[in-house]
Amino acid sequence: MITFMVKCIFSMPLRGLQGLMNFIFKLAQLALLCLTVHALASKLK
């Protein structure tokens, strides 16, 4: 859900969005990973 909101706000390509989200999770010291580009693309349809 957060990934979709960030995509709408920044109009980023999915690959860049995946990297940004993983970076944010790492900075926050969360053991999370963003969905892959293919999974994000299928969920956006």
C-alpha positions as CSV (number, residue, x, y, z in Angstrom):
1,M,0.0,0.0,0.0
2,I,2.8,2.4,0.9
3,T,4.5,1.7,-2.4
4,F,1.5,2.6,-4.4
5,M,1.1,5.9,-2.5
6,V,4.7,6.8,-3.2
7,K,4.4,5.9,-6.9
8,C,1.4,8.3,-7.2
9,I,3.1,11.1,-5.4
10,F,6.5,11.0,-7.1
11,S,5.5,9.4,-10.5
12,M,8.6,7.2,-10.4
13,P,9.4,4.2,-12.6
14,L,8.8,0.9,-10.8
15,R,12.4,-0.1,-10.7
16,G,13.5,3.1,-9.0
17,L,10.5,2.9,-6.7
18,Q,11.6,-0.6,-5.6
19,G,15.1,0.7,-4.8
20,L,13.8,3.7,-2.9
21,M,11.5,1.6,-0.8
22,N,14.2,-0.9,0.1
23,F,16.5,2.0,1.0
24,I,13.9,3.5,3.3
25,F,13.3,0.2,5.0
26,K,17.0,-0.3,5.5
27,L,17.4,3.2,7.0
28,A,14.5,2.5,9.3
29,Q,16.2,-0.8,10.3
30,L,13.1,-2.8,9.2
31,A,13.5,-6.3,8.1
32,L,11.2,-5.7,5.1
33,L,11.7,-5.8,1.3
34,C,9.7,-4.1,-1.3
35,L,7.9,-6.3,-3.8
36,T,9.7,-7.1,-7.1
37,V,9.1,-4.9,-10.1
38,H,7.1,-7.7,-11.8
39,A,4.8,-8.1,-8.7
40,L,4.3,-4.4,-8.4
41,A,3.4,-4.1,-12.1
42,S,0.8,-6.9,-11.9
43,K,-0.7,-5.3,-8.7
44,L,-1.0,-1.9,-10.4
45,K,-3.1,-3.3,-13.2
